[in-house]
Amino acid sequence: FVDINPHDRFNLSKMIVGSEGTLCVVTKAKINLVPVPKLKALVVINFRDVIEACEATWEILQHDPAAVELIGSMIIDKYRSNMGFDHLREIIDGQPDALLVVEVNANTTQELESKLDGLEKGIAKKKLGYSSKRIMDKTRQSSVWEFRKAGLGLLMSTKGDSKPLPF
């Protein structure tokens, strides 16, 4: 058993969270509650390949995102053949191999716009991704997150004995 102290130089909490609990069992956790931000926005960035999307996460993390989620080509391809997600066509530009969905939170409109501008300028400056789409509407944001959650189901709908393995 390891008692994780947030002031230790080596903090295992990032590894536990990053592995989504697959590398250990957490038997006790102390959490700090923070106020829910008043405003949220999503930026969906289209990439030519998954390596470029992974490289972009380093830049994205510099802008204090609330969430970053990768949607790979297999899920994008399944999405294209599923009429249930037709309303999300606007977030996919061309034939991306990967999408990153980035959530940004703020308490004022000015703060939110500033964070979004900084994120998009940082990505553009590094020449990462080929297009991005801001999603400010809460209903449309929920649709994007529902699409992301549906990814495993879409992958498992692959016909035949051979199925992709999520990890």
Secondary structure, DSSP 8 states (H G I E B T S, - for coil): -----TTSSS-THHHHHHTTTTT--------------SEEEEEEEEESSHHHHHHHHHHHHTT--SEEEEEEHHHHHHHHT-GGGGGGGGG--SS-SEEEEEEEEESSHHHHHHHHHHHHHHHHHTT--SEEEEE--HHHHHHHHHHHHTHHHHHHT-SSS------
